[in-house]
Amino acid sequence: MEQLFVIPLTNVPQRFTIELAGVAYIIVCKWNGEMPAWTLDILDEVTSQPLIVNLPLVAGVDLLAQFGHIGIPGKLLVYTDGDEFAPPTLDNLGQEANLYYLVDA
């Protein structure tokens, strides 16, 4: 059985600690106007070492799939209401567009 959790993002730059599968991480989310896209950094909560940096929030794919070597179990998925492949915009992150963590229970 899988469990689905919403990662509590909003449409402003943010930094917070979150627990994923029993391990604490620091999440940094910011708008990158050059791309333009929301990007995500994941840091080790204990050492503040970056594990993933500047990962665009792209809909329709598992954002963690390419980072299996880091050891974060589960999937990170972006979903936008009404269009599952639409990326989050500057304005709709945390409203119509959300980041989800899917993990085996």
Beta strands, then each sheet from edge to edge (+ up, - down):
strand 1: 2-7
strand 2: 14-20
strand 3: 23-32
strand 4: 37-44
strand 5: 50-56
strand 6: 75-80
strand 7: 97-104
sheet 1: 1+ 7- 6+
sheet 2: 2+ 3- 4+ 5-
end
